[in-house]
Amino acid sequence: MIQSITELVTFDEFIDWYPENSEHHYELHNGEIVEIPKATGQHSKLTGFLVADLYFEIRRLQLPYFIPKECVIKPMREESGYEPDIIVLNEPTIGNEPRWEKLLIITRG
C-alpha cells in the first residue's frame, strides 16, 4: 500500500478529498489515507462468484437484502473508512443511513 497523504485526516475530510472517477481505490486507516492495490484475477473471480451466490440466495429466500456495487463503511469509533469487496445491506433499514443516497456511506452497521 502507498501512503497518499502524510497528515492525519478525519473521515469527513477523507470523503471530501476522495477523487471522483479515480481508477484507484483508497481507504482511511486510523486517519491515514492509503491507496489500495487493484484486485488480482483470482480475487476478482472469487468476489464475482460470491456475489452471484449470495444474490441467488437472497432472491431464492425472498429476503429484503441487496448487494451494492460499491460503498464506504465507517466504523463507529475510528477515523477509518473501508471499501468492502462485498457487502449485503438490509433494504428496509438503509433509509436510516443519512449519507447513503448521495455518498454511498454506511455509518450505522
Phi and psi restraints in degrees (range 20) as a CNS / XPLOR table:
assign (resid 1 and name C) (resid 2 and name N)
       (resid 2 and name CA) (resid 2 and name C) 1.0 -110.5 20.0 2
assign (resid 2 and name N) (resid 2 and name CA)
       (resid 2 and name C) (resid 3 and name N) 1.0 125.5 20.0 2
assign (resid 2 and name C) (resid 3 and name N)
       (resid 3 and name CA) (resid 3 and name C) 1.0 -74.6 20.0 2
assign (resid 3 and name N) (resid 3 and name CA)
       (resid 3 and name C) (resid 4 and name N) 1.0 129.9 20.0 2
assign (resid 3 and name C) (resid 4 and name N)
       (resid 4 and name CA) (resid 4 and name C) 1.0 -97.2 20.0 2
assign (resid 4 and name N) (resid 4 and name CA)
       (resid 4 and name C) (resid 5 and name N) 1.0 -35.9 20.0 2
assign (resid 4 and name C) (resid 5 and name N)
       (resid 5 and name CA) (resid 5 and name C) 1.0 -131.3 20.0 2
assign (resid 5 and name N) (resid 5 and name CA)
       (resid 5 and name C) (resid 6 and name N) 1.0 135.3 20.0 2
assign (resid 5 and name C) (resid 6 and name N)
       (resid 6 and name CA) (resid 6 and name C) 1.0 -86.7 20.0 2
assign (resid 6 and name N) (resid 6 and name CA)
       (resid 6 and name C) (resid 7 and name N) 1.0 -20.6 20.0 2
assign (resid 6 and name C) (resid 7 and name N)
       (resid 7 and name CA) (resid 7 and name C) 1.0 -88.9 20.0 2
assign (resid 7 and name N) (resid 7 and name CA)
       (resid 7 and name C) (resid 8 and name N) 1.0 150.3 20.0 2
assign (resid 7 and name C) (resid 8 and name N)
       (resid 8 and name CA) (resid 8 and name C) 1.0 -73.6 20.0 2
assign (resid 8 and name N) (resid 8 and name CA)
       (resid 8 and name C) (resid 9 and name N) 1.0 138.9 20.0 2
assign (resid 8 and name C) (resid 9 and name N)
       (resid 9 and name CA) (resid 9 and name C) 1.0 -127.3 20.0 2
assign (resid 9 and name N) (resid 9 and name CA)
       (resid 9 and name C) (resid 10 and name N) 1.0 158.0 20.0 2
assign (resid 9 and name C) (resid 10 and name N)
       (resid 10 and name CA) (resid 10 and name C) 1.0 -84.2 20.0 2
assign (resid 10 and name N) (resid 10 and name CA)
       (resid 10 and name C) (resid 11 and name N) 1.0 169.5 20.0 2
assign (resid 10 and name C) (resid 11 and name N)
       (resid 11 and name CA) (resid 11 and name C) 1.0 -60.8 20.0 2
assign (resid 11 and name N) (resid 11 and name CA)
       (resid 11 and name C) (resid 12 and name N) 1.0 -44.1 20.0 2
assign (resid 11 and name C) (resid 12 and name N)
       (resid 12 and name CA) (resid 12 and name C) 1.0 -64.4 20.0 2
assign (resid 12 and name N) (resid 12 and name CA)
       (resid 12 and name C) (resid 13 and name N) 1.0 -38.7 20.0 2
assign (resid 12 and name C) (resid 13 and name N)
       (resid 13 and name CA) (resid 13 and name C) 1.0 -64.2 20.0 2
assign (resid 13 and name N) (resid 13 and name CA)
       (resid 13 and name C) (resid 14 and name N) 1.0 -37.9 20.0 2
assign (resid 13 and name C) (resid 14 and name N)
       (resid 14 and name CA) (resid 14 and name C) 1.0 -61.8 20.0 2
assign (resid 14 and name N) (resid 14 and name CA)
       (resid 14 and name C) (resid 15 and name N) 1.0 -46.4 20.0 2
assign (resid 14 and name C) (resid 15 and name N)
       (resid 15 and name CA) (resid 15 and name C) 1.0 -64.3 20.0 2
assign (resid 15 and name N) (resid 15 and name CA)
       (resid 15 and name C) (resid 16 and name N) 1.0 -41.8 20.0 2
assign (resid 15 and name C) (resid 16 and name N)
       (resid 16 and name CA) (resid 16 and name C) 1.0 -64.9 20.0 2
assign (resid 16 and name N) (resid 16 and name CA)
       (resid 16 and name C) (resid 17 and name N) 1.0 -35.9 20.0 2
assign (resid 16 and name C) (resid 17 and name N)
       (resid 17 and name CA) (resid 17 and name C) 1.0 -74.5 20.0 2
assign (resid 17 and name N) (resid 17 and name CA)
       (resid 17 and name C) (resid 18 and name N) 1.0 -31.6 20.0 2
assign (resid 17 and name C) (resid 18 and name N)
       (resid 18 and name CA) (resid 18 and name C) 1.0 -53.3 20.0 2
assign (resid 18 and name N) (resid 18 and name CA)
       (resid 18 and name C) (resid 19 and name N) 1.0 121.5 20.0 2
assign (resid 18 and name C) (resid 19 and name N)
       (resid 19 and name CA) (resid 19 and name C) 1.0 -72.1 20.0 2
assign (resid 19 and name N) (resid 19 and name CA)
       (resid 19 and name C) (resid 20 and name N) 1.0 135.6 20.0 2
assign (resid 19 and name C) (resid 20 and name N)
       (resid 20 and name CA) (resid 20 and name C) 1.0 -74.0 20.0 2
assign (resid 20 and name N) (resid 20 and name CA)
       (resid 20 and name C) (resid 21 and name N) 1.0 147.2 20.0 2
assign (resid 20 and name C) (resid 21 and name N)
       (resid 21 and name CA) (resid 21 and name C) 1.0 56.2 20.0 2
assign (resid 21 and name N) (resid 21 and name CA)
       (resid 21 and name C) (resid 22 and name N) 1.0 32.1 20.0 2
assign (resid 21 and name C) (resid 22 and name N)
       (resid 22 and name CA) (resid 22 and name C) 1.0 -78.2 20.0 2
assign (resid 22 and name N) (resid 22 and name CA)
       (resid 22 and name C) (resid 23 and name N) 1.0 142.5 20.0 2
assign (resid 22 and name C) (resid 23 and name N)
       (resid 23 and name CA) (resid 23 and name C) 1.0 -83.7 20.0 2
assign (resid 23 and name N) (resid 23 and name CA)
       (resid 23 and name C) (resid 24 and name N) 1.0 -0.7 20.0 2
assign (resid 23 and name C) (resid 24 and name N)
       (resid 24 and name CA) (resid 24 and name C) 1.0 -110.2 20.0 2
assign (resid 24 and name N) (resid 24 and name CA)
       (resid 24 and name C) (resid 25 and name N) 1.0 155.1 20.0 2
assign (resid 24 and name C) (resid 25 and name N)
       (resid 25 and name CA) (resid 25 and name C) 1.0 -109.0 20.0 2
assign (resid 25 and name N) (resid 25 and name CA)
       (resid 25 and name C) (resid 26 and name N) 1.0 145.5 20.0 2
assign (resid 25 and name C) (resid 26 and name N)
       (resid 26 and name CA) (resid 26 and name C) 1.0 -130.9 20.0 2
assign (resid 26 and name N) (resid 26 and name CA)
       (resid 26 and name C) (resid 27 and name N) 1.0 151.4 20.0 2
assign (resid 26 and name C) (resid 27 and name N)
       (resid 27 and name CA) (resid 27 and name C) 1.0 -134.7 20.0 2
assign (resid 27 and name N) (resid 27 and name CA)
       (resid 27 and name C) (resid 28 and name N) 1.0 159.5 20.0 2
assign (resid 27 and name C) (resid 28 and name N)
       (resid 28 and name CA) (resid 28 and name C) 1.0 -108.8 20.0 2
assign (resid 28 and name N) (resid 28 and name CA)
       (resid 28 and name C) (resid 29 and name N) 1.0 116.7 20.0 2
assign (resid 28 and name C) (resid 29 and name N)
       (resid 29 and name CA) (resid 29 and name C) 1.0 -115.1 20.0 2
assign (resid 29 and name N) (resid 29 and name CA)
       (resid 29 and name C) (resid 30 and name N) 1.0 103.6 20.0 2
assign (resid 29 and name C) (resid 30 and name N)
       (resid 30 and name CA) (resid 30 and name C) 1.0 50.5 20.0 2
assign (resid 30 and name N) (resid 30 and name CA)
       (resid 30 and name C) (resid 31 and name N) 1.0 46.1 20.0 2
assign (resid 30 and name C) (resid 31 and name N)
       (resid 31 and name CA) (resid 31 and name C) 1.0 89.6 20.0 2
assign (resid 31 and name N) (resid 31 and name CA)
       (resid 31 and name C) (resid 32 and name N) 1.0 -4.2 20.0 2
assign (resid 31 and name C) (resid 32 and name N)
       (resid 32 and name CA) (resid 32 and name C) 1.0 -110.4 20.0 2
assign (resid 32 and name N) (resid 32 and name CA)
       (resid 32 and name C) (resid 33 and name N) 1.0 130.4 20.0 2
assign (resid 32 and name C) (resid 33 and name N)
       (resid 33 and name CA) (resid 33 and name C) 1.0 -83.6 20.0 2
assign (resid 33 and name N) (resid 33 and name CA)
       (resid 33 and name C) (resid 34 and name N) 1.0 128.5 20.0 2
assign (resid 33 and name C) (resid 34 and name N)
       (resid 34 and name CA) (resid 34 and name C) 1.0 -127.4 20.0 2
assign (resid 34 and name N) (resid 34 and name CA)
       (resid 34 and name C) (resid 35 and name N) 1.0 143.9 20.0 2
assign (resid 34 and name C) (resid 35 and name N)
       (resid 35 and name CA) (resid 35 and name C) 1.0 -84.5 20.0 2
assign (resid 35 and name N) (resid 35 and name CA)
       (resid 35 and name C) (resid 36 and name N) 1.0 133.1 20.0 2
assign (resid 35 and name C) (resid 36 and name N)
       (resid 36 and name CA) (resid 36 and name C) 1.0 -100.4 20.0 2
assign (resid 36 and name N) (resid 36 and name CA)
       (resid 36 and name C) (resid 37 and name N) 1.0 127.7 20.0 2
assign (resid 36 and name C) (resid 37 and name N)
       (resid 37 and name CA) (resid 37 and name C) 1.0 -64.9 20.0 2
assign (resid 37 and name N) (resid 37 and name CA)
       (resid 37 and name C) (resid 38 and name N) 1.0 153.5 20.0 2
assign (resid 37 and name C) (resid 38 and name N)
       (resid 38 and name CA) (resid 38 and name C) 1.0 -63.5 20.0 2
assign (resid 38 and name N) (resid 38 and name CA)
       (resid 38 and name C) (resid 39 and name N) 1.0 152.1 20.0 2
assign (resid 38 and name C) (resid 39 and name N)
       (resid 39 and name CA) (resid 39 and name C) 1.0 -67.5 20.0 2
assign (resid 39 and name N) (resid 39 and name CA)
       (resid 39 and name C) (resid 40 and name N) 1.0 149.2 20.0 2
assign (resid 39 and name C) (resid 40 and name N)
       (resid 40 and name CA) (resid 40 and name C) 1.0 -80.4 20.0 2
assign (resid 40 and name N) (resid 40 and name CA)
       (resid 40 and name C) (resid 41 and name N) 1.0 171.6 20.0 2
assign (resid 40 and name C) (resid 41 and name N)
       (resid 41 and name CA) (resid 41 and name C) 1.0 -58.6 20.0 2
assign (resid 41 and name N) (resid 41 and name CA)
       (resid 41 and name C) (resid 42 and name N) 1.0 -47.1 20.0 2
assign (resid 41 and name C) (resid 42 and name N)
       (resid 42 and name CA) (resid 42 and name C) 1.0 -63.8 20.0 2
assign (resid 42 and name N) (resid 42 and name CA)
       (resid 42 and name C) (resid 43 and name N) 1.0 -42.6 20.0 2
assign (resid 42 and name C) (resid 43 and name N)
       (resid 43 and name CA) (resid 43 and name C) 1.0 -61.0 20.0 2
assign (resid 43 and name N) (resid 43 and name CA)
       (resid 43 and name C) (resid 44 and name N) 1.0 -47.2 20.0 2
assign (resid 43 and name C) (resid 44 and name N)
       (resid 44 and name CA) (resid 44 and name C) 1.0 -64.0 20.0 2
assign (resid 44 and name N) (resid 44 and name CA)
       (resid 44 and name C) (resid 45 and name N) 1.0 -41.0 20.0 2
assign (resid 44 and name C) (resid 45 and name N)
       (resid 45 and name CA) (resid 45 and name C) 1.0 -62.6 20.0 2
assign (resid 45 and name N) (resid 45 and name CA)
       (resid 45 and name C) (resid 46 and name N) 1.0 -47.3 20.0 2
assign (resid 45 and name C) (resid 46 and name N)
       (resid 46 and name CA) (resid 46 and name C) 1.0 -63.7 20.0 2
assign (resid 46 and name N) (resid 46 and name CA)
       (resid 46 and name C) (resid 47 and name N) 1.0 -43.0 20.0 2
assign (resid 46 and name C) (resid 47 and name N)
       (resid 47 and name CA) (resid 47 and name C) 1.0 -59.0 20.0 2
assign (resid 47 and name N) (resid 47 and name CA)
       (resid 47 and name C) (resid 48 and name N) 1.0 -44.4 20.0 2
assign (resid 47 and name C) (resid 48 and name N)
       (resid 48 and name CA) (resid 48 and name C) 1.0 -60.4 20.0 2
assign (resid 48 and name N) (resid 48 and name CA)
       (resid 48 and name C) (resid 49 and name N) 1.0 -44.6 20.0 2
assign (resid 48 and name C) (resid 49 and name N)
       (resid 49 and name CA) (resid 49 and name C) 1.0 -63.9 20.0 2
assign (resid 49 and name N) (resid 49 and name CA)
       (resid 49 and name C) (resid 50 and name N) 1.0 -42.7 20.0 2
assign (resid 49 and name C) (resid 50 and name N)
       (resid 50 and name CA) (resid 50 and name C) 1.0 -64.5 20.0 2
assign (resid 50 and name N) (resid 50 and name CA)
       (resid 50 and name C) (resid 51 and name N) 1.0 -42.3 20.0 2
assign (resid 50 and name C) (resid 51 and name N)
       (resid 51 and name CA) (resid 51 and name C) 1.0 -60.5 20.0 2
assign (resid 51 and name N) (resid 51 and name CA)
       (resid 51 and name C) (resid 52 and name N) 1.0 -44.7 20.0 2
assign (resid 51 and name C) (resid 52 and name N)
       (resid 52 and name CA) (resid 52 and name C) 1.0 -61.8 20.0 2
assign (resid 52 and name N) (resid 52 and name CA)
       (resid 52 and name C) (resid 53 and name N) 1.0 -46.1 20.0 2
assign (resid 52 and name C) (resid 53 and name N)
       (resid 53 and name CA) (resid 53 and name C) 1.0 -64.4 20.0 2
assign (resid 53 and name N) (resid 53 and name CA)
       (resid 53 and name C) (resid 54 and name N) 1.0 -44.1 20.0 2
assign (resid 53 and name C) (resid 54 and name N)
       (resid 54 and name CA) (resid 54 and name C) 1.0 -62.2 20.0 2
assign (resid 54 and name N) (resid 54 and name CA)
       (resid 54 and name C) (resid 55 and name N) 1.0 -44.5 20.0 2
assign (resid 54 and name C) (resid 55 and name N)
       (resid 55 and name CA) (resid 55 and name C) 1.0 -62.5 20.0 2
assign (resid 55 and name N) (resid 55 and name CA)
       (resid 55 and name C) (resid 56 and name N) 1.0 -40.6 20.0 2
assign (resid 55 and name C) (resid 56 and name N)
       (resid 56 and name CA) (resid 56 and name C) 1.0 -59.1 20.0 2
assign (resid 56 and name N) (resid 56 and name CA)
       (resid 56 and name C) (resid 57 and name N) 1.0 -45.9 20.0 2
assign (resid 56 and name C) (resid 57 and name N)
       (resid 57 and name CA) (resid 57 and name C) 1.0 -66.6 20.0 2
assign (resid 57 and name N) (resid 57 and name CA)
       (resid 57 and name C) (resid 58 and name N) 1.0 -39.1 20.0 2
assign (resid 57 and name C) (resid 58 and name N)
       (resid 58 and name CA) (resid 58 and name C) 1.0 -59.7 20.0 2
assign (resid 58 and name N) (resid 58 and name CA)
       (resid 58 and name C) (resid 59 and name N) 1.0 -46.2 20.0 2
assign (resid 58 and name C) (resid 59 and name N)
       (resid 59 and name CA) (resid 59 and name C) 1.0 -66.8 20.0 2
assign (resid 59 and name N) (resid 59 and name CA)
       (resid 59 and name C) (resid 60 and name N) 1.0 -45.3 20.0 2
assign (resid 59 and name C) (resid 60 and name N)
       (resid 60 and name CA) (resid 60 and name C) 1.0 -60.5 20.0 2
assign (resid 60 and name N) (resid 60 and name CA)
       (resid 60 and name C) (resid 61 and name N) 1.0 -42.9 20.0 2
assign (resid 60 and name C) (resid 61 and name N)
       (resid 61 and name CA) (resid 61 and name C) 1.0 -87.2 20.0 2
assign (resid 61 and name N) (resid 61 and name CA)
       (resid 61 and name C) (resid 62 and name N) 1.0 -1.2 20.0 2
assign (resid 61 and name C) (resid 62 and name N)
       (resid 62 and name CA) (resid 62 and name C) 1.0 53.2 20.0 2
assign (resid 62 and name N) (resid 62 and name CA)
       (resid 62 and name C) (resid 63 and name N) 1.0 49.0 20.0 2
assign (resid 62 and name C) (resid 63 and name N)
       (resid 63 and name CA) (resid 63 and name C) 1.0 -88.2 20.0 2
assign (resid 63 and name N) (resid 63 and name CA)
       (resid 63 and name C) (resid 64 and name N) 1.0 151.7 20.0 2
assign (resid 63 and name C) (resid 64 and name N)
       (resid 64 and name CA) (resid 64 and name C) 1.0 -86.3 20.0 2
assign (resid 64 and name N) (resid 64 and name CA)
       (resid 64 and name C) (resid 65 and name N) 1.0 47.0 20.0 2
assign (resid 64 and name C) (resid 65 and name N)
       (resid 65 and name CA) (resid 65 and name C) 1.0 -114.9 20.0 2
assign (resid 65 and name N) (resid 65 and name CA)
       (resid 65 and name C) (resid 66 and name N) 1.0 161.5 20.0 2
assign (resid 65 and name C) (resid 66 and name N)
       (resid 66 and name CA) (resid 66 and name C) 1.0 -147.1 20.0 2
assign (resid 66 and name N) (resid 66 and name CA)
       (resid 66 and name C) (resid 67 and name N) 1.0 161.8 20.0 2
assign (resid 66 and name C) (resid 67 and name N)
       (resid 67 and name CA) (resid 67 and name C) 1.0 -120.1 20.0 2
assign (resid 67 and name N) (resid 67 and name CA)
       (resid 67 and name C) (resid 68 and name N) 1.0 105.2 20.0 2
assign (resid 67 and name C) (resid 68 and name N)
       (resid 68 and name CA) (resid 68 and name C) 1.0 -73.3 20.0 2
assign (resid 68 and name N) (resid 68 and name CA)
       (resid 68 and name C) (resid 69 and name N) 1.0 153.9 20.0 2
assign (resid 68 and name C) (resid 69 and name N)
       (resid 69 and name CA) (resid 69 and name C) 1.0 -66.8 20.0 2
assign (resid 69 and name N) (resid 69 and name CA)
       (resid 69 and name C) (resid 70 and name N) 1.0 -36.5 20.0 2
assign (resid 69 and name C) (resid 70 and name N)
       (resid 70 and name CA) (resid 70 and name C) 1.0 -155.3 20.0 2
assign (resid 70 and name N) (resid 70 and name CA)
       (resid 70 and name C) (resid 71 and name N) 1.0 156.6 20.0 2
assign (resid 70 and name C) (resid 71 and name N)
       (resid 71 and name CA) (resid 71 and name C) 1.0 -172.6 20.0 2
assign (resid 71 and name N) (resid 71 and name CA)
       (resid 71 and name C) (resid 72 and name N) 1.0 171.0 20.0 2
assign (resid 71 and name C) (resid 72 and name N)
       (resid 72 and name CA) (resid 72 and name C) 1.0 -121.1 20.0 2
assign (resid 72 and name N) (resid 72 and name CA)
       (resid 72 and name C) (resid 73 and name N) 1.0 133.4 20.0 2
assign (resid 72 and name C) (resid 73 and name N)
       (resid 73 and name CA) (resid 73 and name C) 1.0 -105.9 20.0 2
assign (resid 73 and name N) (resid 73 and name CA)
       (resid 73 and name C) (resid 74 and name N) 1.0 129.7 20.0 2
assign (resid 73 and name C) (resid 74 and name N)
       (resid 74 and name CA) (resid 74 and name C) 1.0 -110.0 20.0 2
assign (resid 74 and name N) (resid 74 and name CA)
       (resid 74 and name C) (resid 75 and name N) 1.0 114.4 20.0 2
assign (resid 74 and name C) (resid 75 and name N)
       (resid 75 and name CA) (resid 75 and name C) 1.0 -62.3 20.0 2
assign (resid 75 and name N) (resid 75 and name CA)
       (resid 75 and name C) (resid 76 and name N) 1.0 150.5 20.0 2
assign (resid 75 and name C) (resid 76 and name N)
       (resid 76 and name CA) (resid 76 and name C) 1.0 -64.1 20.0 2
assign (resid 76 and name N) (resid 76 and name CA)
       (resid 76 and name C) (resid 77 and name N) 1.0 -38.9 20.0 2
assign (resid 76 and name C) (resid 77 and name N)
       (resid 77 and name CA) (resid 77 and name C) 1.0 -109.8 20.0 2
assign (resid 77 and name N) (resid 77 and name CA)
       (resid 77 and name C) (resid 78 and name N) 1.0 7.2 20.0 2
assign (resid 77 and name C) (resid 78 and name N)
       (resid 78 and name CA) (resid 78 and name C) 1.0 -122.6 20.0 2
assign (resid 78 and name N) (resid 78 and name CA)
       (resid 78 and name C) (resid 79 and name N) 1.0 153.8 20.0 2
assign (resid 78 and name C) (resid 79 and name N)
       (resid 79 and name CA) (resid 79 and name C) 1.0 -88.6 20.0 2
assign (resid 79 and name N) (resid 79 and name CA)
       (resid 79 and name C) (resid 80 and name N) 1.0 68.8 20.0 2
assign (resid 79 and name C) (resid 80 and name N)
       (resid 80 and name CA) (resid 80 and name C) 1.0 -138.5 20.0 2
assign (resid 80 and name N) (resid 80 and name CA)
       (resid 80 and name C) (resid 81 and name N) 1.0 160.1 20.0 2
assign (resid 80 and name C) (resid 81 and name N)
       (resid 81 and name CA) (resid 81 and name C) 1.0 -155.4 20.0 2
assign (resid 81 and name N) (resid 81 and name CA)
       (resid 81 and name C) (resid 82 and name N) 1.0 133.2 20.0 2
assign (resid 81 and name C) (resid 82 and name N)
       (resid 82 and name CA) (resid 82 and name C) 1.0 -128.2 20.0 2
assign (resid 82 and name N) (resid 82 and name CA)
       (resid 82 and name C) (resid 83 and name N) 1.0 146.9 20.0 2
assign (resid 82 and name C) (resid 83 and name N)
       (resid 83 and name CA) (resid 83 and name C) 1.0 -104.5 20.0 2
assign (resid 83 and name N) (resid 83 and name CA)
       (resid 83 and name C) (resid 84 and name N) 1.0 104.1 20.0 2
assign (resid 83 and name C) (resid 84 and name N)
       (resid 84 and name CA) (resid 84 and name C) 1.0 -73.0 20.0 2
assign (resid 84 and name N) (resid 84 and name CA)
       (resid 84 and name C) (resid 85 and name N) 1.0 152.1 20.0 2
assign (resid 84 and name C) (resid 85 and name N)
       (resid 85 and name CA) (resid 85 and name C) 1.0 -67.5 20.0 2
assign (resid 85 and name N) (resid 85 and name CA)
       (resid 85 and name C) (resid 86 and name N) 1.0 -39.8 20.0 2
assign (resid 85 and name C) (resid 86 and name N)
       (resid 86 and name CA) (resid 86 and name C) 1.0 -142.6 20.0 2
assign (resid 86 and name N) (resid 86 and name CA)
       (resid 86 and name C) (resid 87 and name N) 1.0 139.1 20.0 2
assign (resid 86 and name C) (resid 87 and name N)
       (resid 87 and name CA) (resid 87 and name C) 1.0 -146.5 20.0 2
assign (resid 87 and name N) (resid 87 and name CA)
       (resid 87 and name C) (resid 88 and name N) 1.0 139.5 20.0 2
assign (resid 87 and name C) (resid 88 and name N)
       (resid 88 and name CA) (resid 88 and name C) 1.0 -109.0 20.0 2
assign (resid 88 and name N) (resid 88 and name CA)
       (resid 88 and name C) (resid 89 and name N) 1.0 123.6 20.0 2
assign (resid 88 and name C) (resid 89 and name N)
       (resid 89 and name CA) (resid 89 and name C) 1.0 -113.8 20.0 2
assign (resid 89 and name N) (resid 89 and name CA)
       (resid 89 and name C) (resid 90 and name N) 1.0 151.9 20.0 2
assign (resid 89 and name C) (resid 90 and name N)
       (resid 90 and name CA) (resid 90 and name C) 1.0 -90.9 20.0 2
assign (resid 90 and name N) (resid 90 and name CA)
       (resid 90 and name C) (resid 91 and name N) 1.0 115.7 20.0 2
assign (resid 90 and name C) (resid 91 and name N)
       (resid 91 and name CA) (resid 91 and name C) 1.0 -57.2 20.0 2
assign (resid 91 and name N) (resid 91 and name CA)
       (resid 91 and name C) (resid 92 and name N) 1.0 -46.0 20.0 2
assign (resid 91 and name C) (resid 92 and name N)
       (resid 92 and name CA) (resid 92 and name C) 1.0 -64.5 20.0 2
assign (resid 92 and name N) (resid 92 and name CA)
       (resid 92 and name C) (resid 93 and name N) 1.0 -26.2 20.0 2
assign (resid 92 and name C) (resid 93 and name N)
       (resid 93 and name CA) (resid 93 and name C) 1.0 -101.3 20.0 2
assign (resid 93 and name N) (resid 93 and name CA)
       (resid 93 and name C) (resid 94 and name N) 1.0 -5.0 20.0 2
assign (resid 93 and name C) (resid 94 and name N)
       (resid 94 and name CA) (resid 94 and name C) 1.0 -64.5 20.0 2
assign (resid 94 and name N) (resid 94 and name CA)
       (resid 94 and name C) (resid 95 and name N) 1.0 -24.4 20.0 2
assign (resid 94 and name C) (resid 95 and name N)
       (resid 95 and name CA) (resid 95 and name C) 1.0 -64.6 20.0 2
assign (resid 95 and name N) (resid 95 and name CA)
       (resid 95 and name C) (resid 96 and name N) 1.0 -17.8 20.0 2
assign (resid 95 and name C) (resid 96 and name N)
       (resid 96 and name CA) (resid 96 and name C) 1.0 -80.0 20.0 2
assign (resid 96 and name N) (resid 96 and name CA)
       (resid 96 and name C) (resid 97 and name N) 1.0 -7.9 20.0 2
assign (resid 96 and name C) (resid 97 and name N)
       (resid 97 and name CA) (resid 97 and name C) 1.0 -88.6 20.0 2
assign (resid 97 and name N) (resid 97 and name CA)
       (resid 97 and name C) (resid 98 and name N) 1.0 107.7 20.0 2
assign (resid 97 and name C) (resid 98 and name N)
       (resid 98 and name CA) (resid 98 and name C) 1.0 -66.0 20.0 2
assign (resid 98 and name N) (resid 98 and name CA)
       (resid 98 and name C) (resid 99 and name N) 1.0 -20.2 20.0 2
assign (resid 98 and name C) (resid 99 and name N)
       (resid 99 and name CA) (resid 99 and name C) 1.0 -113.4 20.0 2
assign (resid 99 and name N) (resid 99 and name CA)
       (resid 99 and name C) (resid 100 and name N) 1.0 13.9 20.0 2
assign (resid 99 and name C) (resid 100 and name N)
       (resid 100 and name CA) (resid 100 and name C) 1.0 -72.6 20.0 2
assign (resid 100 and name N) (resid 100 and name CA)
       (resid 100 and name C) (resid 101 and name N) 1.0 -52.4 20.0 2
assign (resid 100 and name C) (resid 101 and name N)
       (resid 101 and name CA) (resid 101 and name C) 1.0 -58.3 20.0 2
assign (resid 101 and name N) (resid 101 and name CA)
       (resid 101 and name C) (resid 102 and name N) 1.0 -42.7 20.0 2
assign (resid 101 and name C) (resid 102 and name N)
       (resid 102 and name CA) (resid 102 and name C) 1.0 -95.8 20.0 2
assign (resid 102 and name N) (resid 102 and name CA)
       (resid 102 and name C) (resid 103 and name N) 1.0 -31.3 20.0 2
assign (resid 102 and name C) (resid 103 and name N)
       (resid 103 and name CA) (resid 103 and name C) 1.0 -120.4 20.0 2
assign (resid 103 and name N) (resid 103 and name CA)
       (resid 103 and name C) (resid 104 and name N) 1.0 -4.0 20.0 2
assign (resid 103 and name C) (resid 104 and name N)
       (resid 104 and name CA) (resid 104 and name C) 1.0 58.1 20.0 2
assign (resid 104 and name N) (resid 104 and name CA)
       (resid 104 and name C) (resid 105 and name N) 1.0 41.9 20.0 2
assign (resid 104 and name C) (resid 105 and name N)
       (resid 105 and name CA) (resid 105 and name C) 1.0 -109.9 20.0 2
assign (resid 105 and name N) (resid 105 and name CA)
       (resid 105 and name C) (resid 106 and name N) 1.0 132.8 20.0 2
assign (resid 105 and name C) (resid 106 and name N)
       (resid 106 and name CA) (resid 106 and name C) 1.0 -108.2 20.0 2
assign (resid 106 and name N) (resid 106 and name CA)
       (resid 106 and name C) (resid 107 and name N) 1.0 119.7 20.0 2
assign (resid 106 and name C) (resid 107 and name N)
       (resid 107 and name CA) (resid 107 and name C) 1.0 -120.5 20.0 2
assign (resid 107 and name N) (resid 107 and name CA)
       (resid 107 and name C) (resid 108 and name N) 1.0 -14.1 20.0 2
assign (resid 107 and name C) (resid 108 and name N)
       (resid 108 and name CA) (resid 108 and name C) 1.0 -120.6 20.0 2
assign (resid 108 and name N) (resid 108 and name CA)
       (resid 108 and name C) (resid 109 and name N) 1.0 53.5 20.0 2
